[in-house]
Amino acid sequence: MIVLALDTTTFAGSAAVLKKTKLLAEVNIDSPSTYSERLLPNIDFILKSSGLKMKDIDAFSIAVGPGSFTGIRIGLSTIKSFAYASGKPVAPVSSLKALALKLQHPRNRLICPVLDAKKGEIYSALFESTGNSLQEVLAQGVYSPDQFFSLLPSHRVIHFIGNGVGIYRDKIYQYFKDKARFSVRSFFIAYEIGLLGYELLKTNKGLDFREIKPLYFRESQAEENH
């Protein structure tokens, strides 16, 4: 199975093509330029680099959020267009779980992805790495930093990753002191989106493009103003 995976939930956008769990090609760009300018050229690049054409793609995997409302919409509309034209299934994946997957390791038991949600809030969750799986032990959602960090077990080592970590690093340290571990891994997650998507797709849990919904956790600015 060949899977095209996309993440447009943050400025650290990425695209990847995988054959099952093997990464064939990947493009990672951390830039404030709009996805509409670079997304299709990036997809064309990784397909050509892999010697593939769009007709060779068996399924799609997409980060449905949380993250940038505009970025999510662009990514979803792109994948939905591909899926509509090809009739191929789509696997919707959480950007938070994909970030946690980057740190999955037997020694990294508790993993906390943190994304900046603006307005003094974060998108976050707590995952526990058990064997080869990630268990969500604190629900994904939008939180105030103090509200969320107060819910975490401060007596246990927690590994933090995401663009919100740098913003709230001092606050994290206040809560967890020497129990906090700060990842140096990149925030590019298209490969992890592909891995998580493949797990769904191989068990026939891919969805029709009409069933794919964004994972927002709150209303957009436009919806709030309206």
N, C-alpha and C positions, 0 to 999 in steps of 0.2 A: 504494500500500500504506500503510495506517494502522497504526502500531505503538504499543502501550502499553509503556512502559519503566519499570522500577522498580529502585531501589537502596536496600537496607535493611542494608548491611554495616557502617555506622558510625552514630554519632549524627547525622551530616550526611546524613540520608536525603532522598530526592527521588523524584518521580514525574513523568513527562513523556509527552506524546503527540506523535507525529511523523507527518507525511505524507511518506513516503520520508525525505529528509534535512532537511526543513523542520520546525522546531519550531513546534507549534501552541499548546501550553500546558505549563506547568511549575510544580511546587510544590516549594520547597526549605525544609526546616526542620531547624535544628541544635538538637536538644533531647534530653535524657535520658529524656523521657516515652516510654512503650512504643509501638511501632509498631502494636500491636493496637488502640490507642485512636485513632490518627490516620490509618492507612493507607487504609482504605476511604473515609472522608470526603474525603481528599485526591484519591483517584482519581475519586470522584464529582464533585469540584469541577473538575478539569481536563477531564473529559468534557463537563460542562455548559458550561464556558467556551468549549469548541471547537464547541459545537453538535452533539455526538456522543452516541451511546448505545453501550453495550457491544457490541451486535450489529454496530456499524460497525467495530469493531476487527478487522483482518485477521490480526494476529499479535502475539506478545508477546516482550519482551526483558527478561532479568532478570540482575542481578549475582549470581552464584552464590558469590562469595567471592574472595579470603579476607576475613576481617573478623569481626565479632561472630557467634558461633555462634547466639545467640538471634535476632538480626536476620535472618541468612541463612535460618533455618528459617521465620520469619514470612513473609518475602518469597517464598520458594519455595512454601510452602503456598498463599499467595494466588494466585500466578500459575498453579500447577497446577490450582487449583479453576476459575479462569477458562478455562484451556485444556481441561480435562475437559468443562466445560459447553458450550463452543463448538466443540470439535474443531479449534481453530486451533493452528498450530505455535508453538514456543517457541525462542528463541535464547538459549543460555547464554553469559554474557560475564564475563570476569575484571574485578574491580574495579581491579586494578593496571593492566591495559592501558587501562581507561577513564580512569584518572587520567593516565596518560602521554599519552593522546590530547589532553587539555586543553592540553598544552604542545607539541604537534606543530607544527613550523615549520622551514623550511629552515635557519635559523640555529641551531636547538636540536637538534644532532645526537644527543647522549646525554641521555636522560631517565630519571630514577630515582624512581619512586613508592615512598614509604615509609609503611607503616601500622603503628601501634602494635599489637603482638600480645600485650601484657601479659607478665608474667613475665620482663622484661628482654630480650624478643625483638622482632623486627620481621618483618612480611611485606614482601617487596621483590623487585625484579627490575631489570634494566637493559635499556632499549630504545634502539634506534638509529633515528632518523627518516631514512628514505631515500625521497626522492620523496614519494609520497602514502601510504606504508605505514610501519608500525612493526615493526621486526624485533627479536625477543627475543634479546639477546646474552648475557644472564646469567639463568639459569632462575628463574622465579617459585618462591618457597618461603618457609619460615620460617627465620630466621637469628638468631644473636647479632649485635648491631651491629658489633662488631669483626671477626667472621668475614666478614660481608658487605662492609663497607667496604674491607677489605684486598684484596678480589678486584677492586675497581674500578680503572680506569686513572687514577691520581692526576695524570698529566701532561696530561689532557684536561679541558676544561670540561664539567661535568655539571650538569644542571638537576634540582633536587629538588622534589618536591611530595608532600603527604600529611600526615595528622595525626601521623605519627611524626617529621616533620622538626623541629617545634618542640621535641619532647622530646629529640632527639639532635643538635640544631643545633651545640652546642659540639664534640661528637665528630666530626661531619661536617667542621667547620672544621679540626679537628686533622689530619684525613687529607688534605683537599683545598685548604686555604688559599684563595687567590684564584681557584681553579678551580671553586669551588662557587657555584652560582647558586640562590637561594631564591625560589620562586614566590610571588606574592601572589594567585594565582587561588584561587577558592573550591574546596572539596572536594566540591561537589555534582556528581554524575556521571550522573544519569538521562538527560540529553540524549546524553552520550557512550555510555552503555549502549545507547540507541536507535540511534545511528549505527553502532556496531559490530554490533549485532544485525541491523540492516537489511542490512549487507554479507553476512551469513550467509543471511538469509531470502531475499534476491533471487536467490540461487543455489541455492535449495531445500535449504539446510543447516540449516533449522529442525528441531527434534526433537519427537517426541511427548512429552506431559507425563510419561509414565512413564520416559522416558530421562534426564530432568534430574536431575543429581546436584550436591550442594554441593561447593565447592572449599575444603576445610578446611586441608590441609597438616599438621595434627596432631590428636590426639584432644581432645575437649572435656574440661572439668574433670570432668564427671559420668562420662565414659568412663574417665578416668584413675583416679578414685576407685574405680570399679567394678573 
